[in-house]
Amino acid sequence: MAAESHHSSTNRAAISADPSIEIGDSHLRIDLEGAAPDLPKVTIEQHIREAAQAVAVYYGHFPVPSARIVVNVSPGQNGMLQGTTWGDVGGFPAVTRLRMGQHTTEQQLSRDWVATHELVHMSLASLPDAQHWLEEGVATYVEPIARVQAGQLTPERIWGDMVAGMHNGEPRAGDRGLDRTHTWGRTYWGGALFCLVADIEIRKQTGNASGLQDALRAIVAAGGTIDKDWPISRILTIGDRATGTSVLQDLYTSWSTAPVAVDLQDLWQQLGVRVENGTVMLNDTAPLARFRVGITAPPHNK
């Protein structure tokens, strides 16, 4: 979750009173505030609907029964600028605030990942500050996978992005483990790397019958959404029980207070991911390719 932004009080009258969307049994209220956007309200609402649908596909349903999404339109700017999500605010289990530029184009909105990232945050209980990396790691890792499962992105796109970004999560000099190293890289990408390694290890141990998705769905089913404050031990226990492994607890034990490097070059080769001159090529005969395919396969194909 990004740092809370501070907004001017100018032009903050609500543009729309209470447009709502239904995602399965969940009710999402969308409010626009600030400057009048160039894009029609319906286009912005559809973008949020698609983000919510991707999250619902990944988790089997939208993780909370109701939520409020406030889009604050910043005058003179363009693009999706920032997002923040909180639990248990104003009678809603979850509230997301998105800051979007007034002159955002439809093309810019179609490339946005922030909305989905923020809505994924609703699926995990609030953790102590030392484990903020898991909150951000899950959102960073799940967001693109959910969008592939929902048919919004291609596998090639997200695996290429992982190759480009995941190295940011590797420990640097002076690193003291994920619980004690709170840099941007370790918080977002280090948490995502934890999720990727856990996903693959769960699949190894279960013959690709289970993955991190099963663990995360079980956490939501147990009530571990953003409106709760849980210790990480509860998260890990529920997730491991769902997959019949001890992968999450074992990985946390080794990664939380010591730097653990991952040989990413070897991992991409094992998964069958290669990027050459900007083109992403996926090799389905690679040793771990079946796990890569399993991670992004739509849930009904699992």
Phi, psi and chi 1 to 4 in degrees:
 res  aa     phi    psi   chi1   chi2   chi3   chi4
   1 MET       -  128.6  -66.9  176.3  -78.2      -
   2 ALA   -70.4  161.1      -      -      -      -
   3 ALA   -62.5  145.9      -      -      -      -
   4 GLU   -61.7  134.9 -177.5  177.6   -5.5      -
   5 SER   -93.3  158.6   52.0      -      -      -
   6 HIS  -112.5  129.5  -60.5  -79.9      -      -
   7 HIS  -115.7  147.2  -54.5  -74.9      -      -
   8 SER   -69.8  152.9  165.9      -      -      -
   9 SER   -81.6   -4.0   58.7      -      -      -
  10 THR   -71.5  137.5  -53.9      -      -      -
  11 ASN    56.7   39.4  -63.1  -35.3      -      -
  12 ARG  -104.0   14.5  -69.6 -165.6   60.6 -175.5
  13 ALA   -63.7  139.8      -      -      -      -
  14 ALA   -62.7  132.8      -      -      -      -
  15 ILE   -82.3  -33.8  -66.5  168.9      -      -
  16 SER  -130.5  139.2   52.3      -      -      -
  17 ALA   -71.4  -59.2      -      -      -      -
  18 ASP  -159.3   61.0 -176.7   17.0      -      -
  19 PRO   -70.7  137.0   26.4  -30.9      -      -
  20 SER  -131.7  154.3  -60.1      -      -      -
  21 ILE  -129.2  151.6   59.1  174.6      -      -
  22 GLU  -110.3  128.1  -53.0  -66.4  -32.6      -
  23 ILE  -119.7   98.9  -56.4  -64.8      -      -
  24 GLY    62.2 -126.6      -      -      -      -
  25 ASP   -90.2    4.1  -66.5  -28.2      -      -
  26 SER   -97.8  142.3  -63.8      -      -      -
  27 HIS  -110.4  119.7  176.9   84.8      -      -
  28 LEU  -114.6  120.0  -83.6   61.0      -      -
  29 ARG   -93.8  131.9  170.9  176.2  154.3  178.9
  30 ILE  -117.9  123.7  -55.6  170.4      -      -
  31 ASP  -120.0  134.0  -67.2  -39.8      -      -
  32 LEU  -103.6  132.7  -90.7   63.4      -      -
  33 GLU  -131.8  158.0  -62.4  179.0  -13.1      -
  34 GLY    97.9 -142.2      -      -      -      -
  35 ALA   -71.4  160.6      -      -      -      -
  36 ALA   -76.0  120.6      -      -      -      -
  37 PRO   -74.7  152.1   28.2  -33.7      -      -
  38 ASP   -65.3  -36.5  -66.2  -10.1      -      -
  39 LEU   -75.7  147.5  -70.6  173.0      -      -
  40 PRO   -63.4  148.9  -16.5   27.5      -      -
  41 LYS   -54.9  -39.1  -71.5 -174.8  -62.0 -178.5
  42 VAL   -62.7  -32.0   65.8      -      -      -
  43 THR   -69.1  -42.0  -59.0      -      -      -
  44 ILE   -66.4  -42.8  -61.3  167.8      -      -
  45 GLU   -63.4  -38.1  -69.4  161.9    9.1      -
  46 GLN   -66.1  -36.4  178.8   59.8   22.6      -
  47 HIS   -62.6  -42.8  176.3   64.3      -      -
  48 ILE   -68.7  -37.2  -66.5  170.5      -      -
  49 ARG   -58.8  -45.2  178.1 -172.7  -65.8  -83.4
  50 GLU   -65.1  -38.3  -70.4  175.5    1.1      -
  51 ALA   -62.8  -44.9      -      -      -      -
  52 ALA   -66.3  -37.6      -      -      -      -
  53 GLN   -64.4  -38.3  -74.0  171.2  -26.2      -
  54 ALA   -63.0  -42.9      -      -      -      -
  55 VAL   -63.2  -41.5  174.2      -      -      -
  56 ALA   -65.1  -36.3      -      -      -      -
  57 VAL   -63.4  -45.6  166.6      -      -      -
  58 TYR   -64.6  -43.0 -172.0   87.1      -      -
  59 TYR   -93.8   -4.2  -73.2   95.9      -      -
  60 GLY    89.9  -20.4      -      -      -      -
  61 HIS  -168.1  163.8   58.2   85.4      -      -
  62 PHE   -66.7  137.3 -162.8   74.7      -      -
  63 PRO   -68.3  -24.4   17.5  -28.7      -      -
  64 VAL  -123.0  151.5  -68.2      -      -      -
  65 PRO   -70.0  -26.0   21.8  -31.9      -      -
  66 SER  -150.9  153.9   64.5      -      -      -
  67 ALA  -156.1  157.2      -      -      -      -
  68 ARG  -118.6  131.5 -176.7 -178.6 -177.5 -146.1
  69 ILE  -118.2  116.2  -64.1   96.1      -      -
  70 VAL  -103.5  121.2  179.6      -      -      -
  71 VAL  -102.6  110.4 -178.0      -      -      -
  72 ASN   -94.6  116.7 -173.7  -84.2      -      -
  73 VAL   -92.3  116.0 -177.0      -      -      -
  74 SER   -89.5  123.1  -64.7      -      -      -
  75 PRO   -62.6  139.7   19.2  -29.1      -      -
  76 GLY    77.4   -0.7      -      -      -      -
  77 GLN  -111.7  173.3  -59.1 -167.6   64.4      -
  78 ASN  -143.9  156.1   58.4   75.1      -      -
  79 GLY    90.3  164.2      -      -      -      -
  80 MET   -81.6  118.8 -168.4   65.7   77.8      -
  81 LEU   -96.0  -33.0  -55.5  171.2      -      -
  82 GLN  -169.8  156.0 -171.5 -177.0   40.7      -
  83 GLY  -144.3  149.0      -      -      -      -
  84 THR  -143.9  140.4  -45.9      -      -      -
  85 THR  -131.0  137.2  -61.8      -      -      -
  86 TRP  -126.7  159.5  -58.2  -91.4      -      -
  87 GLY  -105.4  146.9      -      -      -      -
  88 ASP    56.7   65.6 -167.8   19.0      -      -
  89 VAL  -129.0  129.5  175.8      -      -      -
  90 GLY    58.4   32.4      -      -      -      -
  91 GLY    86.3   -1.7      -      -      -      -
  92 PHE  -103.6  139.8  -69.7   91.5      -      -
  93 PRO   -60.6  -27.8  -20.9   31.2      -      -
  94 ALA  -150.2  142.5      -      -      -      -
  95 VAL  -134.4  128.8  171.4      -      -      -
  96 THR  -114.4  134.5  -72.0      -      -      -
  97 ARG  -113.1  121.7  179.9  175.1  -68.5  -84.7
  98 LEU  -108.7  135.9  -60.3  170.9      -      -
  99 ARG  -108.4  116.1 -169.5  159.6   64.6   89.8
 100 MET  -123.4  139.2 -173.6 -171.1   82.8      -
 101 GLY   -69.3  144.5      -      -      -      -
 102 GLN   -58.0  -36.1  178.3 -178.1   19.3      -
 103 HIS   -99.5   23.2  -57.2  -48.6      -      -
 104 THR   -58.9  133.9  -60.4      -      -      -
 105 THR   -93.9  165.8   65.0      -      -      -
 106 GLU   -62.9  -36.2 -160.4  161.3  -14.1      -
 107 GLN   -65.3  -42.0 -175.3  178.5   34.3      -
 108 GLN   -63.4  -40.6  -74.1  174.7  -38.0      -
 109 LEU   -64.7  -37.4 -153.5   59.2      -      -
 110 SER   -67.1  -23.3   71.5      -      -      -
 111 ARG   -91.6   -3.7  -67.0 -162.2  -59.2  -95.8
 112 ASP   -71.9  137.0  168.7   58.5      -      -
 113 TRP  -114.2  -12.1   54.3  -92.7      -      -
 114 VAL   -63.1  -42.5  174.2      -      -      -
 115 ALA   -59.3  -46.9      -      -      -      -
 116 THR   -65.8  -43.6  -50.6      -      -      -
 117 HIS   -54.1  -46.8  175.7  101.6      -      -
 118 GLU   -67.9  -37.8  -69.2  -57.5  -35.2      -
 119 LEU   -71.1  -29.2  -63.3 -174.4      -      -
 120 VAL   -61.6  -34.8  172.8      -      -      -
 121 HIS   -54.6  -28.9  -87.6  -56.3      -      -
 122 MET   -65.0  -16.6  -62.7 -177.4 -178.7      -
 123 SER   -87.3   -5.4   68.4      -      -      -
 124 LEU  -128.0  136.0 -169.4   67.2      -      -
 125 ALA   -58.2  151.2      -      -      -      -
 126 SER   -70.1  130.6  -62.2      -      -      -
 127 LEU  -109.7  162.9  -64.4  168.3      -      -
 128 PRO   -57.9  157.1  -25.3   34.7      -      -
 129 ASP   -53.4  -35.4  -71.5  -11.9      -      -
 130 ALA   -62.9  -25.8      -      -      -      -
 131 GLN  -108.1   22.7  -73.9   95.5   38.6      -
 132 HIS   -57.0  -28.0 -175.5   55.4      -      -
 133 TRP   -60.5  -31.0   60.1  -94.4      -      -
 134 LEU   -73.5  -37.8 -174.3   59.0      -      -
 135 GLU   -59.3  -48.9  -64.4  178.6   27.4      -
 136 GLU   -72.7  -35.2  -68.3  -61.3  -11.5      -
 137 GLY   -63.5  -44.8      -      -      -      -
 138 VAL   -62.3  -44.8  166.5      -      -      -
 139 ALA   -63.9  -40.1      -      -      -      -
 140 THR   -67.6  -40.0  -59.6      -      -      -
 141 TYR   -77.3  -44.8 -178.6   69.5      -      -
 142 VAL   -74.1  -36.0  167.8      -      -      -
 143 GLU   -48.8  -55.4  168.7  -97.4  -46.9      -
 144 PRO   -70.2  -34.6   24.4  -33.0      -      -
 145 ILE   -64.7  -43.0  -65.9  170.1      -      -
 146 ALA   -59.3  -39.2      -      -      -      -
 147 ARG   -71.0  -32.2  -68.2  167.9   72.0 -163.3
 148 VAL   -67.1  -46.4  172.3      -      -      -
 149 GLN   -62.0  -28.9  -68.9 -174.5   -6.0      -
 150 ALA   -86.8    0.3      -      -      -      -
 151 GLY    80.2   18.2      -      -      -      -
 152 GLN   -94.8  -20.8  -61.3  171.5   10.6      -
 153 LEU  -137.2  161.3  -68.4  176.5      -      -
 154 THR   -93.2  152.6   64.6      -      -      -
 155 PRO   -57.2  -38.8  -25.5   34.8      -      -
 156 GLU   -57.5  -41.4  -73.7   83.0   -0.9      -
 157 ARG   -61.3  -48.7  163.5   71.1 -176.7  -84.0
 158 ILE   -77.0  -32.1   71.0  145.4      -      -
 159 TRP   -70.6  -33.6  -72.7  108.0      -      -
 160 GLY   -64.1  -40.6      -      -      -      -
 161 ASP   -65.6  -37.0  -73.0  -11.2      -      -
 162 MET   -65.1  -42.1  -74.7 -165.8 -167.5      -
 163 VAL   -60.0  -40.4  169.9      -      -      -
 164 ALA   -70.9  -32.2      -      -      -      -
 165 GLY  -107.8  -28.3      -      -      -      -
 166 MET   -63.6  -26.4 -156.7   64.9   79.9      -
 167 HIS   -62.5  -22.5   67.8   91.0      -      -
 168 ASN   -63.9  -18.0  -68.5  -55.2      -      -
 169 GLY   -89.8   -4.4      -      -      -      -
 170 GLU   -70.6  147.0  -68.6  -84.9   47.2      -
 171 PRO   -65.8  142.1   21.5  -30.3      -      -
 172 ARG  -106.6  178.7  -55.2  -73.8 -168.8 -106.0
 173 ALA   -56.4  134.9      -      -      -      -
 174 GLY    86.1   -0.3      -      -      -      -
 175 ASP   -64.3  140.2 -169.7  -78.9      -      -
 176 ARG  -123.5   26.9  -60.1 -171.5  -59.2  142.5
 177 GLY    96.6  162.7      -      -      -      -
 178 LEU   -64.1  -35.4  -72.6  170.1      -      -
 179 ASP   -71.0  -17.6  -84.5    5.5      -      -
 180 ARG  -124.5    8.7  -57.5 -171.9  -64.2 -176.8
 181 THR  -130.0  101.7  -51.6      -      -      -
 182 HIS  -107.5   43.7  -55.3  -56.8      -      -
 183 THR   -76.4  164.6   61.2      -      -      -
 184 TRP   -58.1  -48.0  169.0   83.6      -      -
 185 GLY   -61.2  -44.4      -      -      -      -
 186 ARG   -74.0  -31.5  -71.3  -68.2  -92.0  164.4
 187 THR   -70.7  -50.0  -60.8      -      -      -
 188 TYR   -85.6  -60.3  -72.9   80.2      -      -
 189 TRP   -79.8  -30.4  -74.2  104.3      -      -
 190 GLY   -64.6  -41.2      -      -      -      -
 191 GLY   -64.6  -39.6      -      -      -      -
 192 ALA   -66.4  -37.8      -      -      -      -
 193 LEU   -64.8  -39.9 -173.8   55.5      -      -
 194 PHE   -56.3  -45.6  176.8   94.2      -      -
 195 CYS   -64.4  -43.4  -69.2      -      -      -
 196 LEU   -62.6  -48.4  173.5   61.7      -      -
 197 VAL   -63.4  -40.8  171.8      -      -      -
 198 ALA   -63.1  -43.6      -      -      -      -
 199 ASP   -58.3  -47.7 -152.2  -15.9      -      -
 200 ILE   -66.0  -42.0  -67.0  166.9      -      -
 201 GLU   -66.6  -39.5 -173.0   58.5   32.0      -
 202 ILE   -60.2  -42.5  -68.3  167.7      -      -
 203 ARG   -66.8  -37.2  -68.9  174.1 -175.2  -80.3
 204 LYS   -60.9  -46.4  -75.9 -179.4  179.7  177.6
 205 GLN   -75.4  -20.7  -67.0 -171.2   20.8      -
 206 THR  -111.1   10.6   64.3      -      -      -
 207 GLY    63.3   34.1      -      -      -      -
 208 ASN    69.6   14.1 -149.1   23.5      -      -
 209 ALA   -79.3  -25.9      -      -      -      -
 210 SER  -134.5  160.3  -64.9      -      -      -
 211 GLY  -149.7 -173.6      -      -      -      -
 212 LEU   -59.5  -31.7 -177.0   65.1      -      -
 213 GLN   -56.8  -39.4 -174.5  168.6   14.7      -
 214 ASP   -65.6  -40.2  -60.6  -75.6      -      -
 215 ALA   -63.7  -45.1      -      -      -      -
 216 LEU   -69.3  -36.1  -64.9  175.7      -      -
 217 ARG   -63.6  -39.4  -77.5 -174.4  168.5 -160.7
 218 ALA   -65.7  -35.8      -      -      -      -
 219 ILE   -64.4  -43.2  -68.2  161.2      -      -
 220 VAL   -63.3  -44.4  169.7      -      -      -
 221 ALA   -61.1  -29.3      -      -      -      -
 222 ALA   -84.1    0.0      -      -      -      -
 223 GLY    94.1   12.7      -      -      -      -
 224 GLY   -85.0   54.6      -      -      -      -
 225 THR   -98.0  176.6   47.7      -      -      -
 226 ILE   -63.0  -19.7 -165.9  170.3      -      -
 227 ASP   -79.5    0.3   50.2  -40.2      -      -
 228 LYS  -109.8  149.9  -48.0  -62.3 -165.2  -48.5
 229 ASP  -106.6  111.8  -68.3  -50.5      -      -
 230 TRP  -122.5  149.7  -80.4   12.8      -      -
 231 PRO   -76.1  153.3   29.2  -34.2      -      -
 232 ILE   -63.5  -28.4 -164.9  169.4      -      -
 233 SER   -58.6  -37.3   57.4      -      -      -
 234 ARG   -68.2  -41.3 -171.1  171.6 -179.8 -177.6
 235 ILE   -58.7  -50.5  -63.0  -77.5      -      -
 236 LEU   -66.1  -40.2  -56.7  176.4      -      -
 237 THR   -63.2  -46.7  -61.8      -      -      -
 238 ILE   -64.1  -43.6  -67.3  169.2      -      -
 239 GLY   -62.9  -44.5      -      -      -      -
 240 ASP   -66.7  -38.8  -80.8  -20.1      -      -
 241 ARG   -61.3  -36.9 -173.7 -176.3  -58.1  129.9
 242 ALA   -66.7  -30.1      -      -      -      -
 243 THR  -101.3   -4.7   63.3      -      -      -
 244 GLY    67.8   28.4      -      -      -      -
 245 THR  -131.7  179.1   72.1      -      -      -
 246 SER  -120.4   27.2   60.1      -      -      -
 247 VAL   -60.1  -48.3  167.8      -      -      -
 248 LEU   -64.6  -45.5  -65.5  176.2      -      -
 249 GLN   -66.3  -41.4 -176.9   58.6   63.3      -
 250 ASP   -63.3  -43.6  -68.2  -14.2      -      -
 251 LEU   -67.1  -41.0 -155.1   59.4      -      -
 252 TYR   -62.6  -42.2  175.8   73.0      -      -
 253 THR   -58.0  -40.3  -62.0      -      -      -
 254 SER   -84.7  -29.6   59.2      -      -      -
 255 TRP   -95.1  -20.3  -73.9   39.2      -      -
 256 SER   -71.9  -35.0   58.4      -      -      -
 257 THR  -124.4   14.5   56.5      -      -      -
 258 ALA  -149.4  147.8      -      -      -      -
 259 PRO   -73.7  128.3   25.9  -31.9      -      -
 260 VAL  -124.7  117.0  176.8      -      -      -
 261 ALA   -88.5  148.0      -      -      -      -
 262 VAL  -115.5  133.2  176.6      -      -      -
 263 ASP   -78.1   86.1 -173.6  -18.1      -      -
 264 LEU   -66.0  -36.8  -76.9  171.5      -      -
 265 GLN   -59.3  -43.0 -173.3  171.8   -7.0      -
 266 ASP   -68.2  -39.1  179.4   67.3      -      -
 267 LEU   -62.9  -44.6 -178.1   59.8      -      -
 268 TRP   -62.8  -38.6  -57.8  134.5      -      -
 269 GLN   -64.4  -43.7 -173.5  174.3   -2.4      -
 270 GLN   -63.8  -36.3  -66.0  -73.9  -46.7      -
 271 LEU   -78.9  -14.9  -71.3  169.7      -      -
 272 GLY    81.3   38.8      -      -      -      -
 273 VAL  -114.7  122.3 -178.4      -      -      -
 274 ARG  -135.5  135.7 -174.6  159.8   62.2   96.4
 275 VAL  -117.4  122.0 -178.8      -      -      -
 276 GLU  -134.2  118.6 -167.8  171.6  -62.9      -
 277 ASN    53.4   39.6  -62.0  -36.5      -      -
 278 GLY    82.5   -4.0      -      -      -      -
 279 THR  -100.1  130.4  -60.0      -      -      -
 280 VAL   -94.2  126.7 -178.8      -      -      -
 281 MET  -120.1  131.2  -70.3  161.7  -78.1      -
 282 LEU  -110.5  124.1  -57.7  179.1      -      -
 283 ASN  -103.7  107.5  174.6   13.8      -      -
 284 ASP   -78.5    0.0  -71.8  -13.9      -      -
 285 THR  -100.1    0.8   65.9      -      -      -
 286 ALA   -65.4  155.5      -      -      -      -
 287 PRO   -54.6  -38.7  -26.1   33.7      -      -
 288 LEU  -109.2   17.7  -57.5 -177.6      -      -
 289 ALA   -61.3  -34.4      -      -      -      -
 290 ARG   -64.3  -29.7   67.7 -169.1 -174.4  -79.3
 291 PHE   -72.4  -42.0  -58.7  152.9      -      -
 292 ARG   -58.6  -45.1  169.5  179.0   49.1   76.4
 293 VAL   -64.1  -40.7  172.3      -      -      -
 294 GLY   -63.7  -34.8      -      -      -      -
 295 ILE   -62.9  -38.8  -73.1  169.3      -      -
 296 THR  -102.0   -2.6   58.9      -      -      -
 297 ALA   -64.0  137.6      -      -      -      -
 298 PRO   -54.3  143.1  -25.2   34.6      -      -
 299 PRO   -53.6  -34.2  -26.9   34.1      -      -
 300 HIS   -71.0  -11.8   57.7   78.6      -      -
 301 ASN   -96.0    4.4  -68.4  -21.4      -      -
 302 LYS   -95.6      -  -63.7 -173.2  176.9 -173.8
